[in-house]
């Protein structure tokens, strides 16, 4: 299978330094942010589209702009790029979500993908009026997706679940194509919900051995319900012409972090109920020492950022090697990001993607096939 690469839209602002936030933490920065304006995000989206990224993930939470509204605006600023919109089932009606997805799909001409986020932070969920516990939130997510998928199939849907209830729900127009659903989670119930409803299982960037264990677990969950999963991984990236240049950039980002800021963010993340977040924290333990947790896998981002906290760091060839290693385990999709997002998209897109293309692992999704006949140079006269 040809690999797919997705980029990221920093709807909380961007910077040449690390910008934190996520998972219940306020957005923090160690430098001057680039505001998350439609103008700047359009630059990032257009660059990702030109370079060959399939889609762009947009986060969800109180720490960033709303994903639905932002991507709806950006759809007019791009032509091919899809939008991987993250949203939380607990704060929106399933019928309304199904309708919004259908509308988005119609007006964007099929460029919507959905990243369903159950929500792992009790205190942040309560801020949105959601007072369910973690297990109950996953149960509700399952009911939510059952309703949404039923509506997308057409006809009326009625469901009386433990957490959600709809009666004779129906869409005037179903989405075409039906948006794919991306879903992640490291707790046992997350695997079961994913197996029943998700098209792609997403994991954060753990070392290959841990990713292999997670893939084996998820495959068994899907096999139990007669389905076959696809796998994606969420990582940051620092790719340069040489390994030394890449690690110099990583050290620059690390040296700019205030120890007090690291301590504050880690204290906030330590109360997370998310198993995935606990696994991220265990990689570095809040310490700046020994952040290379696996060859070319650096945990520095997780010092000030919730969620995905690791980055591939190295020369373009080294980063391509690590991607090939994850692919050999079963990963076919890579959701990447880096600060600043505009420049890092170019570093990766012009440095790593051509290597993967030469290896036969990737091809540009928007590139027209080359003509078999040579192209003449205008006004150059007949070829000799």
N, C-alpha and C positions, 0 to 999 in steps of 0.2 A: 504494500500500500504506500502511495506517495504521502509523505509527511505534510501536515498542515501546520502553519504558524499563524498565531494571532498576536496582536500587539495590545496595548493598554492605553486607555484614555484617563489621564490624571485629573479627574474632576474635583480634586481637592487642592489643586495648584501644583506647580512644578518648580524645580530648582536645580542648580548645579550641585547642591548638597542633597543629602537624604531628606525626604519629606516623610514624616511619620503619620500616625493616625491609624484608624481602623480598629475593629473589634472593641468598641467602647472607649477608645482613646481619642482625645481631641487631636486635630491636625497640628503638628508641630514641625518647625523647620529650623535648621541651623544657618540659613542664609536667606537672601532676598528671593521670595517666591515669584514665579510667573503666574499671575492670576489665571484661574480656569475659565477664561472667556471663550465664547464661541469662536472668536478669531484665532486664538492660540490652539484650541482643540481641533479646529479645522485644519491648521497646519500639520498637526500630528496625524490626523486621519488621512489627509491627502498623501503625506509621506509614506504612511503604512500601506496605503493602497498602491502607490507607484512601485514600492519595493517588493511587493508580492505577498504581503500578509493577507490572510483570508478574512479575518474579522478583528474587531477591537473590543476587548472586555471593558465594561464600565461598572465600577463598584457601586455598592449600596450601603447606606447608613447615614447617621446624623452628621458624620464628619466630612461628607462630600455632597456635591450637587445631586439632584434627583436624576437617576439613570434614564428613565423613560423620556422625560422632557428633553434632556440634553441630547440624547441620540436621535430623537425625532427631528431636532433642529439640524443636527450634523448630517442626516441622511440627504438633505438638500445640498450639502457641501461636498458630496462624494458621489461616485458613480457605481463602483463595484463592491466596495468594502461592506462587509456585513457587521452587525452590531450584536455582541454577546452581552445582553442586558441582564445584570444581576438584580434580583428582586426577592422580597421576603413574603412568603404566603400569609404570614400572620397579620399583615397590616393592610390587606386588600381582599376584596371579595373575589372568589374564584371565577364567578361569572363575568365580573368586570375585567379581571385579568385576561380571560379568554377573549373577550371582546376587544380589549386594547391590543392584544397580540394580533388579532385578525386585522384590525385597522392598520396597525404598523406594517404588517406584512403586505397589505394591499398597496399602501401609499409608497412604501420603499421598494416595491417590486421584488419581494421575497428575500429581504436582507436582514431578517430578524432571527437571532438565536437566543435562547433563554438560559440563564444560569440561576437555578433555584437555590436560594440560600436560606436554610432553616433558621439560622441565628443561634449563636452559641453563648451570648452574653446576656444573662438575666437582667442586669441593670439597664442595659441599652434597650432590650425588648420592652421593659416596663415603661421607658420613656415614650415609646410608641403606643402605649396602652395595651400591651400584650403581657399578661401575667401568668401564662402557662409555664410549667417547668420544661426542662430540656426534652425528656422522653415524650411528653405530651405534644411538644412542638413538632417533633418528628412524626407522631401519629397524625397530627393535623395536616402536615405536609403531604402525607400519603393520601388523605381524603381530598385535599385540595387538587392534587394532580389527577386523581381519579375523575373528579368533576371536569377539570379543564380538558383533559384528553377526550372525555366523553362528548363535550360540547364541540370540540374540533372535528369529531367524526360526523357531526350533523344529527339532527333529531333532538328530542327533548330529554333532559337529564333530571332525575330526581334522586336525591341521596339524603338519608338521615343517619349521619355518622355521630360519633361521640363528640366531635368538636365543630363540625360544619353540617349545615342542612340547607338544601336547595330543593325547590319544588317546581317542576315543569320549566326548568331553565333551558333556554334555546338561543342560538345565535342567528341573526338575520343572514349573515354570510360567514362561512367558515374560512379559515386562512388557507391560502394556496401559494406555496407549499406549507404544510404544517411545520411550525418551528421545531427544531431539535432542542432537546432539553439536556443541559449539562448539570451534573450534580456531584457534590463531594461530601465527605464526612468520614471520620475514623472510628466512630462508635458502632457497636453491633447493629443497632436499629437503622443506622444510616445505610449500611450495606443492603439491608432488606428493602428499604424504600427505593434505593437506586435500582436494584434488580427489577423491581416491578414497573418503574416509571421512566428511568433515565435512558437516554441514547448514549451519552458519554459520561464515564466516571472520571472526575477530576481529583487529582491529589496534589498537595503542595510538594515543593521540591526537597524531598528527603534523600539521603544517600541511596545509591542503587540497590543495595541489599534490602533496605527497608521498603523501598518501592516494590521490589520483587515479591516480598511477603504480602504486601497490600493487594497487588494484582492477583496473586493466587487466591486470596480470600474472596475478592470480588467476583472472580470467575466462578467460584463455587456457588456464590449467592445467585448469580445469573443462571447458572446451569440448573439450579434447583427449581427455577420457574420457567425453564425452557427458552431462555434468551441468551444472546451473545453480546458481551459488552465491547465498547471501544474505550480507549483510555487516553486521557490527556494529563498534562502536568503543568503546574503554575510555577514559574521561576522568574527571577530578575536576571539580567545579563550585563556583563562588562567585557566586551570583546574588543581587542585592539590588534594592531599589526604584529606586535610581539607580546610574549607572555609578561615580560618585564613592564611594558607600558600598561598592561591591564592591571597588574598587581599594584603598580604605582597609583593608579586611579582608585583602587579599592582602599589603599592606605590614606589617600587624600580624603575620601569620604569618612573614613573612620576617625582620622585625626581632627576632623571638624566637629565631632560629636562631643557635647558637654556631658561629663560623667553624671552630673545631676539630672540631666534630661534622660539619660539611659536608665538611671535608677527609678525615676518617676514613671516612665513608660513600662518598665518591667514590673513595677508594683501593680500597675493597672492590669497588665496582662496576666499576672499571677492568679487573679480571681476568676479567670475564664473557666467556663464549664465545657469548653470545646476540647475534645480529645486531640483534634488536629493541632490546636494552638499549644496544648501541653507538649506535643511531640516537637513542635518548632522550638519552644523554650528549652527543651531538654538538649537540643543540639549545641547551645552555647552557654546555658546556665546563667545568663546575664553578664558574663565575663567577656572582655575584649581579647582574651588570650585564646589561642588555638581555634580561630574562627574558620579555618579550612577543614571542614568536617569530613570531607572526602575529596579526592583529587579534583581540583578546579571547582569545588562547591564551597562557597563562602557564606557564612551565616551572619554577616555583618548587618544586613538589612533588618533582620529580626530584632536588633537591639532597640530600635525606635519605631518599629512598625508591627502592627498586628497582622495576622493572616500569613500569607506567603512571606517567608523571611530569609530565603536563600537565593544566591546568585551564582550563575556560571561565570567564572572569571578565568581569562586566559587569552592566548592568541586565537585568531580565527580558526586555525586548524585544531587547536585543543578544544575549543568550544564545540566545533563540529564533531570531534571524537566523542565528547561526552553525550551529545545529542544522539549519536549513533548507538552509544552504549544503552541509553534509556530506551531507544527504539527497539533494540534487541530484546529487551525485557517485555515489550508489548505496548509501549507508548507510541501513539501515532500523531498526537496533537500537542503542541507546545504553546502555552499562553505566556508571553514574555513581556518584560518591561525594564526600564532603566532610567536613571536620572542623569541629565534631563531627557525626557522621552523623545523629543524631536531628534536630537543628535544621536542618541543611542539607537534609535530605529535605523539610522543610516549606517552606523558602525556595524550593526549586525546584518542589515539587509545587503550592504555592499561588500561585507567581509566574509560572513559565514554562509549565507544562502548560496552564493556561487560555488563554494566548495561542496556543499550538499547536492547541488545540481549536477556537478561533475561526477559525483559518486552515484548518481541515479536515484537519490533519496527524495528529491524535491523538484518541482517545476513550478514556474510562475503561473498562478491561476488566471492572470489576465493577459498573458502574452499570446499574440497571434502566432500560429505556426509559421516557420520560415518558408518562403516560397522556394520551390525546387530550382527555379531558374535564377541566375545571378541578376542582381539589380544594377541597372546602368546608372551612371553619374549624369545628371542633367547637363545639357549643353556641352558634353565632353566629346561628342561625335561618335562614330562607330567604334566598337571595340576592335582591337588589333591583336 
